[in-house]
């Protein structure tokens, strides 16, 4: 069985080991999951922004949410999927399971 594209680091192209949350970080600026090795390598080079797109990392939830919502308005399926999860599970936002499922459906229709 072949792993999906999102299971590979977009920088080094290596598969991210399972429990991916333990071995990588998800960056909302570009909606990419970057392996810890690439994140550490970037930090050692003095880069403390996103290792993939070079966007400064937001340090508060309001700015992070605004960044995601801007991508959702542009119909980015990964951003819609991400925001749907936040609504469904009540992470950063008040729980709204119906809105979460609606967003997941929209993301699926857009190819996520």
N, C-alpha and C positions, 0 to 999 in steps of 0.2 A: 504494500500500500504506500502510495506517495503522499507526503504531507502537503497541505495547502500552502500557497505562496506566502500568506501572513505568518507562517511558522519559521520563516527564514529572516535573518537580519538583512535589511536592505543595504547595509554598508559592507559587511564582510561576506555576505551570501551564505553563511553557515547556518545550519538548523539551530534554532534556540531550544535548549534542553527542556524537557517537561518539568513540570510546574513552571510554565513560562513566566508567570508573575514573579517567581523567585529568581529568574535568570535574565530578566529584561525589564525595560521601562517603556511605557506607552506614552508617546508625546502627542498631545492634542493639537499642537501647532501644525503638524503635517500628517497626523493620524497614522504614524508609523511606530512599530514596536522595534526598539533598538536593543541589541544584546548588551549585557553588562560589560563585556570586554571592550566593545566599541565605545561605550559611554566612558569607561575608565581611561581608555587611550586618548579620547578627546580632552578629558579633564587634565591629563598629564601634559598635553600640549598647550594648556592654558585656556582652552575653550570651554566656557561654562554655559554656553547656549545649547540649543538642540544640536546634537551631533549630526543629524541628517540635513536639516534645512537652515540651520544657523539662527533661527528665531530665538530671541531672549526668552528664557523660561519664566513664566508668570509665577509669582510667589503668593498670590491670593486667589481664592476660589471664584470671586466675582469676575476677575480678568480672564481666568481660565474658561469660565462658562461663556463669557462674551466671545472669546475666540472660537469656541465650538459652535455657538449659535450663528456666527458669521459664516462658517463653513456650511452649516445646515441650510441657511438661506440660499446658498449657491448650489444646493442639491448634491452635496458630497455624500455618497452613500455610507462611507465609513463614519462620518460625523453624525449622520442621522442614526445609524446603528448605535454609536457610542451614547448619544443623548437619550435614545430610547431605553438603553440599559439604566441610565441615571434616573429616569422617570420610573421605570418599572421597579427598581430595587430601592428607590428613595435615597440615592447617593447624591449629595450636593443639592438635590431638589426634593420637594415634597413628593411622597409616593403617589403616583397616578398610573396604575397598571394599565388602564385603558389607553391612555396616551402613549405609554411605552410600547404596547402591542401595535398601535397605529403607526408609530415611527418605525418599528421593526418591519412592518408590512411595506411601508414606503421604501425603506432601504433595500428590501428584497426585490421590489419592483424595479429599482434603479440598478440592480446587479450586485448588491453586496452579498 
